[in-house]
Amino acid sequence: MFDDYEIVVGLEVHAQLLTKSKLFCGDSSSFGAEANTHISPITMGHPGTLPKLNKEAVELSIKMGLACNCTITRHNYFARKNYFYPDLPKGYQITQHT
């Protein structure tokens, strides 16, 4: 019976990087500011706005990957997945594909 199945295990890792701006826009990522002060049309997901990837975050992520002896891919792609959840006011999340 068990020969009919293959075990596949995935690992999802979350890390908070110490960058000056958010991952997909230039808005400040500093902690402790008044509510809704580190936002922009990109952060709010307004129509016509496109995310801009934080170069410092990419560099820190590559350094961490190399420190862990990981293989670093040369090309990464991001997809915008649409969801309707109460805690996701923009209605989408950005997912990375390699």
Secondary structure, 3 states (H helix, E strand, C coil): CHHHCCCCCCCCCCCCCCCCECCCCCCECCCCCCCCCCCCHHHHCCCCCCCCCCHHHHHHHHHHHHHCCCCCCCCCEEEEEECCCCCCCCCEEEEEEC
